[in-house]
Every structure is written in C-alpha cells, then in structure tokens.
Amino acid sequence: MIEPSISAIEGSFVFIPKRLSWFAIGLRPDLSPDVMRLNMNQIKNSDCSILWHAHSTWSIRIGKIHLLIDPFLDDNPAAKTKASSLTPSHILISHGHFDHIADAASIANRSKATVFANYEIATWLAKHHSVQNTIGMNHGGTFRSDQDGLKLSVQLVPAIHSSSLTDGSYGGTAGGWVIDWQSDKSSGRIYYAGDTALFSDMQWVARTHVDLFIVPIGDLFTMGVDDSIEATRFIQPSFVMPTHYGTWPPIAQDAQAWAKQIEAKTDAKAVVPEIDKPWSLPVSK
C-alpha cells in the first residue's frame, strides 16, 4: 500500500498501478504486468492535493480551487481542524445527514464559497441558513467551469442511502461526486462515492478512467470492507482511499488490513490517509 506523502516517487523510478500504466504507455490491459516500473520522466505528481479531515470530510485542492466535501469538523470527535480555519472556494455536499453537513452553512457564509448539493439541500441552506451562493443539482447533472487555465466539472451521481436534514426536513436523495479537471499541469478524475451501499451502476462511472476512488468502509450505515473491495473492482481506479470509518466505535475498521485486501484482490493501489496530512495524486503526463 502507499502511505500518504507529497511524492510517490522512489529514487529515480516510480511504481505505477496496472490500470494507470495502460493509459500511460498504451498497452493492452491483458498484456500489462501487475506492476510496472517507469522512468520518472513519464510520471509526475499532479497539481491535485488530497487531504482527509477524518470521517467523510475531504479537502481537494487543484491549482487555486479548494473543494471541501461534506464538512463535519467542530463536533467530529476524530477531526483536528476547526471549521473556522477553512476557506474553500467550493463546498460539495453528498446528502443531508448531520455528519456531512454540520459545518457547511457557517463555512459557506464566512468564505462565500459556492455550495453544490442536490436541489432540496441547496434550497434548505439558502432558506434556513442564509447561504447565498448555492447551486442545486440532481443526479446526472454536471456543473462546468473554465477559469484561470483550469477546466473543472463536478457531477452529482447516485448513491444508495437516506438523506434527511438536521431539522427533519426532506433532504432529497443521497449522491456521490465525480470531479474532473484539466489544466496545463495535469488532468484527472476523482470519484467520491459518498455514503452508499454497493450497487452495480457504480461501474458506469468507470467508462472514463478514474484516477482516485474514495469509498466508504465503515459498515452499518454504508458498505463495509468486503463490499468496498467489490466496488473497487467495479471502478478499476489507479488509487483508492477509504472514508466514513473510525469516527465512532460502530464504524471502527482496521484501514491497514483493508488496504492489504485491496491490493491482494484488486488492481488498485490503496492509500491509507492520515488526518490532515496532504497527499499528491500521481498522474501520467
């Protein structure tokens, strides 16, 4: 497995998981070895930095863009960062449960970040919490921007989960997020599955190669370890990171043991995050 670090480079070479190598050098998948060694001038760390704030809260920084996913910080027993210290440009909300939306309004109102959510949550935030910059979406919808040399798109995709809001209001349907970007430095695709069960339609996201898959492993409220392995087989990403685990005893998991299973049973490289430690996503040039 790969531990979080600023670089995945070891000496003058870098290890590339099998699926990424197909894209990097154009080999047929059935002819590619499990792990390939490429000269370091064929690979680089992208301008995309991934940081886990514990539970299911993530910061993804691409150039000048800071995407904050499912902000749950101040009341999160595992979090080290406070909501007041973050100034994202965009906030992405997967569903309405408190452990995914608790700090969304306070951060958005202070930072003036644009909030992406399903239509019901976006409307609720504007009406009940005076959040000014919201974009309500629904499954399959994509928001696109092209600014400062960075083409960015975020798509709301299905998840199987409930979505009531903190005051009992209807929170629409839960979702995940597919983030695509292209800049003069790199391009890539991240699939944040959100809180979800395993379902076969997840593999439609993999019609375009996924560089990083963020998948829940906590069980009880989401899929557990075994189903996350099957989901990884569906998606066939270059890298996979776990989420929604370890916050409370009911969702405790051994992430290192999970990572060993991922690497034994899939072609992906497992990255076990450390709270608030950034990891730079390697991509091919």
Phi and psi restraints in degrees (value plus and minus 20) as a CYANA .aco file:
   2 ILE   PHI    -125.6   -85.6
   2 ILE   PSI     102.2   142.2
   3 GLU   PHI     -99.6   -59.6
   3 GLU   PSI     130.2   170.2
   4 PRO   PHI     -80.1   -40.1
   4 PRO   PSI     115.9   155.9
   5 SER   PHI    -181.9  -141.9
   5 SER   PSI     145.2   185.2
   6 ILE   PHI     -88.0   -48.0
   6 ILE   PSI     -45.5    -5.5
   7 SER   PHI    -155.9  -115.9
   7 SER   PSI     124.4   164.4
   8 ALA   PHI    -118.4   -78.4
   8 ALA   PSI     -14.0    26.0
   9 ILE   PHI     -99.8   -59.8
   9 ILE   PSI     113.1   153.1
  10 GLU   PHI    -138.3   -98.3
  10 GLU   PSI      87.4   127.4
  11 GLY   PHI      44.3    84.3
  11 GLY   PSI    -149.4  -109.4
  12 SER   PHI    -119.3   -79.3
  12 SER   PSI     -14.1    25.9
  13 PHE   PHI    -150.4  -110.4
  13 PHE   PSI     144.7   184.7
  14 VAL   PHI    -155.5  -115.5
  14 VAL   PSI     120.6   160.6
  15 PHE   PHI    -104.4   -64.4
  15 PHE   PSI     110.9   150.9
  16 ILE   PHI    -139.6   -99.6
  16 ILE   PSI     107.4   147.4
  17 PRO   PHI     -81.9   -41.9
  17 PRO   PSI     138.8   178.8
  18 LYS   PHI     -75.8   -35.8
  18 LYS   PSI     -66.9   -26.9
  19 ARG   PHI     -86.8   -46.8
  19 ARG   PSI     -58.8   -18.8
  20 LEU   PHI     -83.0   -43.0
  20 LEU   PSI     -56.6   -16.6
  21 SER   PHI     -84.2   -44.2
  21 SER   PSI     -51.7   -11.7
  22 TRP   PHI     -80.3   -40.3
  22 TRP   PSI     -61.2   -21.2
  23 PHE   PHI     -95.9   -55.9
  23 PHE   PSI     -53.4   -13.4
  24 ALA   PHI     -91.7   -51.7
  24 ALA   PSI     -56.9   -16.9
  25 ILE   PHI    -145.1  -105.1
  25 ILE   PSI     -17.8    22.2
  26 GLY   PHI      58.2    98.2
  26 GLY   PSI       2.1    42.1
  27 LEU   PHI    -102.7   -62.7
  27 LEU   PSI     134.9   174.9
  28 ARG   PHI     -88.3   -48.3
  28 ARG   PSI     121.0   161.0
  29 PRO   PHI     -77.5   -37.5
  29 PRO   PSI     -57.4   -17.4
  30 ASP   PHI     -94.5   -54.5
  30 ASP   PSI     -27.9    12.1
  31 LEU   PHI    -126.5   -86.5
  31 LEU   PSI     -24.9    15.1
  32 SER   PHI    -105.9   -65.9
  32 SER   PSI     115.8   155.8
  33 PRO   PHI     -90.8   -50.8
  33 PRO   PSI     146.9   186.9
  34 ASP   PHI     -79.9   -39.9
  34 ASP   PSI     -63.5   -23.5
  35 VAL   PHI    -154.5  -114.5
  35 VAL   PSI     115.7   155.7
  36 MET   PHI    -139.3   -99.3
  36 MET   PSI     127.6   167.6
  37 ARG   PHI    -123.7   -83.7
  37 ARG   PSI     103.2   143.2
  38 LEU   PHI    -136.7   -96.7
  38 LEU   PSI     126.4   166.4
  39 ASN   PHI     -80.0   -40.0
  39 ASN   PSI     123.5   163.5
  40 MET   PHI     -85.1   -45.1
  40 MET   PSI     -38.3     1.7
  41 ASN   PHI     -96.6   -56.6
  41 ASN   PSI     -21.2    18.8
  42 GLN   PHI    -117.6   -77.6
  42 GLN   PSI     -22.2    17.8
  43 ILE   PHI    -162.0  -122.0
  43 ILE   PSI     134.1   174.1
  44 LYS   PHI    -174.7  -134.7
  44 LYS   PSI     140.2   180.2
  45 ASN   PHI     -97.7   -57.7
  45 ASN   PSI     115.1   155.1
  46 SER   PHI     -96.0   -56.0
  46 SER   PSI     157.3   197.3
  47 ASP   PHI    -107.4   -67.4
  47 ASP   PSI       6.0    46.0
  48 CYS   PHI    -131.2   -91.2
  48 CYS   PSI      96.4   136.4
  49 SER   PHI    -129.9   -89.9
  49 SER   PSI     113.0   153.0
  50 ILE   PHI    -132.6   -92.6
  50 ILE   PSI     111.2   151.2
  51 LEU   PHI    -158.7  -118.7
  51 LEU   PSI     107.6   147.6
  52 TRP   PHI    -116.5   -76.5
  52 TRP   PSI     106.3   146.3
  53 HIS   PHI    -115.9   -75.9
  53 HIS   PSI      -7.8    32.2
  54 ALA   PHI      69.4   109.4
  54 ALA   PSI     139.5   179.5
  55 HIS   PHI      35.7    75.7
  55 HIS   PSI    -136.3   -96.3
  56 SER   PHI    -143.8  -103.8
  56 SER   PSI       6.5    46.5
  57 THR   PHI    -119.3   -79.3
  57 THR   PSI     105.4   145.4
  58 TRP   PHI    -152.5  -112.5
  58 TRP   PSI     123.6   163.6
  59 SER   PHI    -130.2   -90.2
  59 SER   PSI     105.8   145.8
  60 ILE   PHI    -139.6   -99.6
  60 ILE   PSI      98.3   138.3
  61 ARG   PHI    -132.7   -92.7
  61 ARG   PSI     103.9   143.9
  62 ILE   PHI    -148.1  -108.1
  62 ILE   PSI      88.0   128.0
  63 GLY   PHI      39.2    79.2
  63 GLY   PSI    -145.9  -105.9
  64 LYS   PHI    -107.4   -67.4
  64 LYS   PSI     -23.0    17.0
  65 ILE   PHI    -107.7   -67.7
  65 ILE   PSI     115.1   155.1
  66 HIS   PHI    -144.2  -104.2
  66 HIS   PSI      86.7   126.7
  67 LEU   PHI    -113.9   -73.9
  67 LEU   PSI     101.5   141.5
  68 LEU   PHI    -127.7   -87.7
  68 LEU   PSI     100.5   140.5
  69 ILE   PHI    -123.6   -83.6
  69 ILE   PSI     109.7   149.7
  70 ASP   PHI      28.5    68.5
  70 ASP   PSI      46.2    86.2
  71 PRO   PHI     -90.5   -50.5
  71 PRO   PSI      92.9   132.9
  72 PHE   PHI    -160.2  -120.2
  72 PHE   PSI      77.2   117.2
  73 LEU   PHI    -147.0  -107.0
  73 LEU   PSI     -79.2   -39.2
  74 ASP   PHI     -83.6   -43.6
  74 ASP   PSI     -54.3   -14.3
  75 ASP   PHI    -124.0   -84.0
  75 ASP   PSI      -7.2    32.8
  76 ASN   PHI    -109.3   -69.3
  76 ASN   PSI      94.7   134.7
  77 PRO   PHI     -86.2   -46.2
  77 PRO   PSI     -37.0     3.0
  78 ALA   PHI    -118.0   -78.0
  78 ALA   PSI     -33.2     6.8
  79 ALA   PHI     -97.5   -57.5
  79 ALA   PSI     127.5   167.5
  80 LYS   PHI    -127.6   -87.6
  80 LYS   PSI     -41.3    -1.3
  81 THR   PHI    -114.5   -74.5
  81 THR   PSI     121.0   161.0
  82 LYS   PHI    -115.8   -75.8
  82 LYS   PSI     130.8   170.8
  83 ALA   PHI     -77.0   -37.0
  83 ALA   PSI     -55.3   -15.3
  84 SER   PHI     -87.0   -47.0
  84 SER   PSI     -33.9     6.1
  85 SER   PHI    -112.6   -72.6
  85 SER   PSI     -25.1    14.9
  86 LEU   PHI    -125.6   -85.6
  86 LEU   PSI     116.7   156.7
  87 THR   PHI    -151.8  -111.8
  87 THR   PSI      55.4    95.4
  88 PRO   PHI     -95.7   -55.7
  88 PRO   PSI     140.5   180.5
  89 SER   PHI    -108.0   -68.0
  89 SER   PSI     -47.8    -7.8
  90 HIS   PHI    -161.5  -121.5
  90 HIS   PSI     126.8   166.8
  91 ILE   PHI    -143.3  -103.3
  91 ILE   PSI     110.3   150.3
  92 LEU   PHI    -133.8   -93.8
  92 LEU   PSI     106.4   146.4
  93 ILE   PHI    -137.0   -97.0
  93 ILE   PSI     106.4   146.4
  94 SER   PHI    -103.5   -63.5
  94 SER   PSI     -54.8   -14.8
  95 HIS   PHI    -186.5  -146.5
  95 HIS   PSI    -199.7  -159.7
  96 GLY   PHI    -112.3   -72.3
  96 GLY   PSI     -20.5    19.5
  97 HIS   PHI     -85.5   -45.5
  97 HIS   PSI     128.8   168.8
  98 PHE   PHI     -76.5   -36.5
  98 PHE   PSI     -54.4   -14.4
  99 ASP   PHI     -99.2   -59.2
  99 ASP   PSI      -7.5    32.5
 100 HIS   PHI    -152.2  -112.2
 100 HIS   PSI     -28.4    11.6
 101 ILE   PHI    -154.6  -114.6
 101 ILE   PSI     -21.7    18.3
 102 ALA   PHI     -73.8   -33.8
 102 ALA   PSI     -60.8   -20.8
 103 ASP   PHI    -127.2   -87.2
 103 ASP   PSI      -9.0    31.0
 104 ALA   PHI     -82.9   -42.9
 104 ALA   PSI     -67.1   -27.1
 105 ALA   PHI     -86.4   -46.4
 105 ALA   PSI     -65.4   -25.4
 106 SER   PHI     -84.2   -44.2
 106 SER   PSI     -60.4   -20.4
 107 ILE   PHI     -88.8   -48.8
 107 ILE   PSI     -63.0   -23.0
 108 ALA   PHI     -84.3   -44.3
 108 ALA   PSI     -62.0   -22.0
 109 ASN   PHI     -88.6   -48.6
 109 ASN   PSI     -52.6   -12.6
 110 ARG   PHI     -99.7   -59.7
 110 ARG   PSI     -62.8   -22.8
 111 SER   PHI    -109.6   -69.6
 111 SER   PSI     -35.2     4.8
 112 LYS   PHI      43.7    83.7
 112 LYS   PSI       5.0    45.0
 113 ALA   PHI     -84.3   -44.3
 113 ALA   PSI     130.1   170.1
 114 THR   PHI    -102.4   -62.4
 114 THR   PSI     109.5   149.5
 115 VAL   PHI    -123.0   -83.0
 115 VAL   PSI     104.0   144.0
 116 PHE   PHI    -123.4   -83.4
 116 PHE   PSI     110.7   150.7
 117 ALA   PHI    -181.4  -141.4
 117 ALA   PSI     153.3   193.3
 118 ASN   PHI     -85.1   -45.1
 118 ASN   PSI     145.0   185.0
 119 TYR   PHI     -78.7   -38.7
 119 TYR   PSI     -61.6   -21.6
 120 GLU   PHI     -85.3   -45.3
 120 GLU   PSI     -62.5   -22.5
 121 ILE   PHI     -89.9   -49.9
 121 ILE   PSI     -62.0   -22.0
 122 ALA   PHI     -79.6   -39.6
 122 ALA   PSI     -63.3   -23.3
 123 THR   PHI     -85.0   -45.0
 123 THR   PSI     -61.8   -21.8
 124 TRP   PHI     -83.6   -43.6
 124 TRP   PSI     -63.2   -23.2
 125 LEU   PHI     -83.4   -43.4
 125 LEU   PSI     -60.8   -20.8
 126 ALA   PHI     -88.5   -48.5
 126 ALA   PSI     -61.6   -21.6
 127 LYS   PHI     -96.5   -56.5
 127 LYS   PSI     -63.9   -23.9
 128 HIS   PHI    -120.3   -80.3
 128 HIS   PSI     -36.1     3.9
 129 HIS   PHI    -150.1  -110.1
 129 HIS   PSI     -10.5    29.5
 130 SER   PHI      37.2    77.2
 130 SER   PSI      10.9    50.9
 131 VAL   PHI     -93.8   -53.8
 131 VAL   PSI     103.8   143.8
 132 GLN   PHI    -105.4   -65.4
 132 GLN   PSI     -59.7   -19.7
 133 ASN   PHI    -125.0   -85.0
 133 ASN   PSI      69.2   109.2
 134 THR   PHI    -143.7  -103.7
 134 THR   PSI     127.1   167.1
 135 ILE   PHI    -147.2  -107.2
 135 ILE   PSI      87.9   127.9
 136 GLY   PHI    -102.4   -62.4
 136 GLY   PSI     115.5   155.5
 137 MET   PHI    -154.3  -114.3
 137 MET   PSI     158.6   198.6
 138 ASN   PHI    -164.3  -124.3
 138 ASN   PSI     150.3   190.3
 139 HIS   PHI     -74.2   -34.2
 139 HIS   PSI     112.1   152.1
 140 GLY   PHI      72.9   112.9
 140 GLY   PSI     -35.7     4.3
 141 GLY   PHI     -97.5   -57.5
 141 GLY   PSI     126.6   166.6
 142 THR   PHI    -150.6  -110.6
 142 THR   PSI     114.6   154.6
 143 PHE   PHI    -124.5   -84.5
 143 PHE   PSI     112.9   152.9
 144 ARG   PHI    -144.3  -104.3
 144 ARG   PSI     123.1   163.1
 145 SER   PHI    -161.5  -121.5
 145 SER   PSI     135.1   175.1
 146 ASP   PHI    -161.2  -121.2
 146 ASP   PSI      81.0   121.0
 147 GLN   PHI    -165.4  -125.4
 147 GLN   PSI     115.7   155.7
 148 ASP   PHI      33.8    73.8
 148 ASP   PSI      18.3    58.3
 149 GLY   PHI      58.9    98.9
 149 GLY   PSI     -11.3    28.7
 150 LEU   PHI    -138.3   -98.3
 150 LEU   PSI      97.6   137.6
 151 LYS   PHI    -113.3   -73.3
 151 LYS   PSI     101.6   141.6
 152 LEU   PHI    -148.8  -108.8
 152 LEU   PSI     118.1   158.1
 153 SER   PHI    -156.7  -116.7
 153 SER   PSI     122.5   162.5
 154 VAL   PHI    -146.6  -106.6
 154 VAL   PSI     107.3   147.3
 155 GLN   PHI    -137.9   -97.9
 155 GLN   PSI     113.7   153.7
 156 LEU   PHI    -107.6   -67.6
 156 LEU   PSI     100.5   140.5
 157 VAL   PHI    -140.2  -100.2
 157 VAL   PSI     141.1   181.1
 158 PRO   PHI     -86.1   -46.1
 158 PRO   PSI     132.4   172.4
 159 ALA   PHI    -160.9  -120.9
 159 ALA   PSI     134.8   174.8
 160 ILE   PHI    -123.7   -83.7
 160 ILE   PSI      83.4   123.4
 161 HIS   PHI    -193.1  -153.1
 161 HIS   PSI     141.5   181.5
 162 SER   PHI    -106.6   -66.6
 162 SER   PSI     154.1   194.1
 163 SER   PHI    -178.8  -138.8
 163 SER   PSI      28.1    68.1
 164 SER   PHI     -96.5   -56.5
 164 SER   PSI     129.5   169.5
 165 LEU   PHI    -107.9   -67.9
 165 LEU   PSI     151.3   191.3
 166 THR   PHI     -85.5   -45.5
 166 THR   PSI     -43.6    -3.6
 167 ASP   PHI    -117.2   -77.2
 167 ASP   PSI      -9.7    30.3
 168 GLY   PHI      70.4   110.4
 168 GLY   PSI     -23.0    17.0
 169 SER   PHI     -86.6   -46.6
 169 SER   PSI     136.7   176.7
 170 TYR   PHI     -87.1   -47.1
 170 TYR   PSI     108.1   148.1
 171 GLY   PHI    -126.3   -86.3
 171 GLY   PSI       3.3    43.3
 172 GLY   PHI      48.8    88.8
 172 GLY   PSI    -176.6  -136.6
 173 THR   PHI    -127.6   -87.6
 173 THR   PSI     122.2   162.2
 174 ALA   PHI     -87.0   -47.0
 174 ALA   PSI     135.6   175.6
 175 GLY   PHI    -168.2  -128.2
 175 GLY   PSI     156.8   196.8
 176 GLY   PHI    -142.4  -102.4
 176 GLY   PSI     160.0   200.0
 177 TRP   PHI    -150.9  -110.9
 177 TRP   PSI     115.4   155.4
 178 VAL   PHI    -131.4   -91.4
 178 VAL   PSI     101.6   141.6
 179 ILE   PHI    -132.9   -92.9
 179 ILE   PSI      99.9   139.9
 180 ASP   PHI    -137.3   -97.3
 180 ASP   PSI     121.9   161.9
 181 TRP   PHI    -166.2  -126.2
 181 TRP   PSI     137.5   177.5
 182 GLN   PHI    -167.4  -127.4
 182 GLN   PSI     107.8   147.8
 183 SER   PHI    -158.8  -118.8
 183 SER   PSI    -199.0  -159.0
 184 ASP   PHI     -92.2   -52.2
 184 ASP   PSI     -31.2     8.8
 185 LYS   PHI    -116.9   -76.9
 185 LYS   PSI     -55.9   -15.9
 186 SER   PHI    -187.5  -147.5
 186 SER   PSI     153.3   193.3
 187 SER   PHI    -165.5  -125.5
 187 SER   PSI     136.9   176.9
 188 GLY   PHI    -193.9  -153.9
 188 GLY   PSI     155.3   195.3
 189 ARG   PHI    -159.8  -119.8
 189 ARG   PSI     109.5   149.5
 190 ILE   PHI    -140.0  -100.0
 190 ILE   PSI     114.2   154.2
 191 TYR   PHI    -135.9   -95.9
 191 TYR   PSI      89.4   129.4
 192 TYR   PHI    -116.2   -76.2
 192 TYR   PSI      91.2   131.2
 193 ALA   PHI     -94.0   -54.0
 193 ALA   PSI     -40.7    -0.7
 194 GLY   PHI      52.6    92.6
 194 GLY   PSI    -190.9  -150.9
 195 ASP   PHI     -96.2   -56.2
 195 ASP   PSI      98.1   138.1
 196 THR   PHI    -179.4  -139.4
 196 THR   PSI     135.8   175.8
 197 ALA   PHI    -102.1   -62.1
 197 ALA   PSI     147.3   187.3
 198 LEU   PHI     -91.2   -51.2
 198 LEU   PSI     113.7   153.7
 199 PHE   PHI    -168.9  -128.9
 199 PHE   PSI     127.5   167.5
 200 SER   PHI     -86.2   -46.2
 200 SER   PSI     -47.6    -7.6
 201 ASP   PHI     -89.7   -49.7
 201 ASP   PSI     -28.3    11.7
 202 MET   PHI     -77.2   -37.2
 202 MET   PSI     -52.6   -12.6
 203 GLN   PHI     -88.6   -48.6
 203 GLN   PSI     -33.3     6.7
 204 TRP   PHI     -84.4   -44.4
 204 TRP   PSI     -48.8    -8.8
 205 VAL   PHI     -81.8   -41.8
 205 VAL   PSI     -49.5    -9.5
 206 ALA   PHI    -100.7   -60.7
 206 ALA   PSI     -14.8    25.2
 207 ARG   PHI     -80.6   -40.6
 207 ARG   PSI     -50.7   -10.7
 208 THR   PHI    -130.4   -90.4
 208 THR   PSI     114.4   154.4
 209 HIS   PHI     -75.0   -35.0
 209 HIS   PSI     114.9   154.9
 210 VAL   PHI    -121.0   -81.0
 210 VAL   PSI     101.7   141.7
 211 ASP   PHI     -96.7   -56.7
 211 ASP   PSI     -61.8   -21.8
 212 LEU   PHI    -155.5  -115.5
 212 LEU   PSI     109.3   149.3
 213 PHE   PHI    -133.5   -93.5
 213 PHE   PSI     103.0   143.0
 214 ILE   PHI    -127.4   -87.4
 214 ILE   PSI      93.6   133.6
 215 VAL   PHI    -147.2  -107.2
 215 VAL   PSI     117.8   157.8
 216 PRO   PHI     -92.1   -52.1
 216 PRO   PSI     125.4   165.4
 217 ILE   PHI    -151.0  -111.0
 217 ILE   PSI     -20.4    19.6
 218 GLY   PHI     -87.9   -47.9
 218 GLY   PSI     -43.5    -3.5
 219 ASP   PHI      49.7    89.7
 219 ASP   PSI     158.5   198.5
 220 LEU   PHI      48.3    88.3
 220 LEU   PSI     -79.5   -39.5
 221 PHE   PHI    -120.4   -80.4
 221 PHE   PSI     -36.8     3.2
 222 THR   PHI    -158.4  -118.4
 222 THR   PSI    -194.6  -154.6
 223 MET   PHI     -81.2   -41.2
 223 MET   PSI     137.3   177.3
 224 GLY   PHI    -125.1   -85.1
 224 GLY   PSI    -181.5  -141.5
 225 VAL   PHI     -81.1   -41.1
 225 VAL   PSI     -70.3   -30.3
 226 ASP   PHI     -80.7   -40.7
 226 ASP   PSI     -64.9   -24.9
 227 ASP   PHI     -90.6   -50.6
 227 ASP   PSI     -49.4    -9.4
 228 SER   PHI     -87.2   -47.2
 228 SER   PSI     -51.1   -11.1
 229 ILE   PHI     -87.4   -47.4
 229 ILE   PSI     -63.0   -23.0
 230 GLU   PHI     -85.0   -45.0
 230 GLU   PSI     -59.1   -19.1
 231 ALA   PHI     -81.3   -41.3
 231 ALA   PSI     -59.4   -19.4
 232 THR   PHI     -84.4   -44.4
 232 THR   PSI     -57.0   -17.0
 233 ARG   PHI     -83.2   -43.2
 233 ARG   PSI     -58.7   -18.7
 234 PHE   PHI     -81.1   -41.1
 234 PHE   PSI     -66.4   -26.4
 235 ILE   PHI    -102.4   -62.4
 235 ILE   PSI     -53.0   -13.0
 236 GLN   PHI      33.2    73.2
 236 GLN   PSI      32.8    72.8
 237 PRO   PHI     -99.7   -59.7
 237 PRO   PSI     148.4   188.4
 238 SER   PHI     -92.0   -52.0
 238 SER   PSI     -64.8   -24.8
 239 PHE   PHI    -151.4  -111.4
 239 PHE   PSI     131.9   171.9
 240 VAL   PHI    -157.9  -117.9
 240 VAL   PSI     117.2   157.2
 241 MET   PHI    -145.4  -105.4
 241 MET   PSI     123.8   163.8
 242 PRO   PHI    -106.7   -66.7
 242 PRO   PSI     133.2   173.2
 243 THR   PHI    -167.2  -127.2
 243 THR   PSI     151.0   191.0
 244 HIS   PHI      35.0    75.0
 244 HIS   PSI      38.4    78.4
 245 TYR   PHI    -174.7  -134.7
 245 TYR   PSI     138.2   178.2
 246 GLY   PHI      58.7    98.7
 246 GLY   PSI     -20.8    19.2
 247 THR   PHI     -97.9   -57.9
 247 THR   PSI     -61.8   -21.8
 248 TRP   PHI    -155.2  -115.2
 248 TRP   PSI     139.4   179.4
 249 PRO   PHI     -73.0   -33.0
 249 PRO   PSI     -57.1   -17.1
 250 PRO   PHI     -83.4   -43.4
 250 PRO   PSI     -40.2    -0.2
 251 ILE   PHI    -138.7   -98.7
 251 ILE   PSI       7.4    47.4
 252 ALA   PHI     -89.0   -49.0
 252 ALA   PSI     117.5   157.5
 253 GLN   PHI    -165.1  -125.1
 253 GLN   PSI     134.3   174.3
 254 ASP   PHI    -111.4   -71.4
 254 ASP   PSI      79.1   119.1
 255 ALA   PHI     -87.3   -47.3
 255 ALA   PSI     -51.6   -11.6
 256 GLN   PHI     -87.8   -47.8
 256 GLN   PSI     -59.7   -19.7
 257 ALA   PHI     -86.2   -46.2
 257 ALA   PSI     -59.2   -19.2
 258 TRP   PHI     -78.8   -38.8
 258 TRP   PSI     -64.4   -24.4
 259 ALA   PHI     -81.9   -41.9
 259 ALA   PSI     -60.0   -20.0
 260 LYS   PHI     -82.8   -42.8
 260 LYS   PSI     -58.9   -18.9
 261 GLN   PHI     -87.7   -47.7
 261 GLN   PSI     -60.6   -20.6
 262 ILE   PHI     -76.6   -36.6
 262 ILE   PSI     -67.3   -27.3
 263 GLU   PHI     -95.4   -55.4
 263 GLU   PSI     -42.5    -2.5
 264 ALA   PHI    -101.5   -61.5
 264 ALA   PSI     -48.0    -8.0
 265 LYS   PHI    -135.7   -95.7
 265 LYS   PSI     -25.1    14.9
 266 THR   PHI    -155.8  -115.8
 266 THR   PSI     155.6   195.6
 267 ASP   PHI    -113.8   -73.8
 267 ASP   PSI     -20.6    19.4
 268 ALA   PHI    -102.4   -62.4
 268 ALA   PSI     136.5   176.5
 269 LYS   PHI    -116.3   -76.3
 269 LYS   PSI     107.3   147.3
 270 ALA   PHI    -104.6   -64.6
 270 ALA   PSI     114.6   154.6
 271 VAL   PHI    -141.0  -101.0
 271 VAL   PSI      92.2   132.2
 272 VAL   PHI    -111.8   -71.8
 272 VAL   PSI      94.0   134.0
 273 PRO   PHI     -97.3   -57.3
 273 PRO   PSI     132.4   172.4
 274 GLU   PHI    -125.7   -85.7
 274 GLU   PSI     120.8   160.8
 275 ILE   PHI     -77.9   -37.9
 275 ILE   PSI     106.9   146.9
 276 ASP   PHI      45.3    85.3
 276 ASP   PSI      -1.0    39.0
 277 LYS   PHI    -127.8   -87.8
 277 LYS   PSI      97.3   137.3
 278 PRO   PHI     -92.6   -52.6
 278 PRO   PSI     131.0   171.0
 279 TRP   PHI    -153.4  -113.4
 279 TRP   PSI     111.2   151.2
 280 SER   PHI    -113.7   -73.7
 280 SER   PSI     106.0   146.0
 281 LEU   PHI     -94.5   -54.5
 281 LEU   PSI      97.0   137.0
 282 PRO   PHI     -93.3   -53.3
 282 PRO   PSI     119.0   159.0
 283 VAL   PHI    -159.3  -119.3
 283 VAL   PSI     138.7   178.7
 284 SER   PHI     -99.2   -59.2
 284 SER   PSI     131.7   171.7
